[in-house]
Amino acid sequence: MIFIFFLILSMLTAAIAASIFKDLINAVIAMALVSLLASILFYLLQAPDVAMAEAAIGAALTTAIFIIAIRRTKRYEE
């Protein structure tokens, strides 16, 4: 129970950090951390299929697409 509370608190911290960062790469990494922590939380809540989908699509694929898009545009928000 304490570990789940720690995961939720870490997710909230990473989500707030993602919205505050001016460097977009750092924001994407924080967003990937939120997704990775969500997949761990899904696994602990006995939903391994949802956890695998979240880790594969949310943490890996979406992060890769965002990083490719940022590399083709400006890295820092003005």
Backbone hydrogen bonds, N-H to C=O, Kabsch-Sander energy under -0.5 kcal/mol:
donor,donor_aa,acceptor,acceptor_aa,energy
5,F,1,M,-2.0
6,F,2,I,-2.3
7,L,3,F,-2.2
8,I,4,I,-2.3
9,L,5,F,-2.4
10,S,6,F,-2.3
11,M,7,L,-2.4
12,L,8,I,-2.3
13,T,9,L,-2.2
14,A,10,S,-2.5
15,A,11,M,-2.3
16,I,12,L,-2.3
17,A,13,T,-2.3
18,A,14,A,-2.3
19,S,15,A,-1.4
20,I,16,I,-1.2
21,F,17,A,-2.4
24,L,22,K,-0.6
24,L,75,R,-2.2
27,A,23,D,-1.7
28,V,24,L,-2.2
29,I,25,I,-2.3
30,A,26,N,-2.2
31,M,27,A,-2.1
32,A,28,V,-2.4
33,L,29,I,-1.9
34,V,30,A,-1.9
35,S,31,M,-2.0
36,L,32,A,-2.6
37,L,33,L,-2.6
38,A,34,V,-2.0
39,S,35,S,-2.0
40,I,36,L,-1.9
41,L,37,L,-2.3
42,F,38,A,-2.6
43,Y,39,S,-2.0
44,L,40,I,-2.3
45,L,41,L,-1.4
46,Q,43,Y,-1.5
47,A,42,F,-2.0
51,A,47,A,-2.1
52,M,48,P,-2.3
53,A,49,D,-1.9
54,E,50,V,-2.5
55,A,51,A,-2.3
56,A,52,M,-2.4
57,I,53,A,-2.7
58,G,53,A,-0.7
58,G,54,E,-0.9
59,A,54,E,-1.7
60,A,55,A,-1.2
61,L,56,A,-2.1
62,T,57,I,-2.5
64,A,60,A,-2.2
65,I,61,L,-2.4
66,F,62,T,-2.4
67,I,63,T,-2.4
68,I,64,A,-2.2
69,A,65,I,-2.3
70,I,66,F,-2.5
71,R,67,I,-2.2
72,R,68,I,-1.1
73,T,70,I,-1.2
77,E,22,K,-2.2
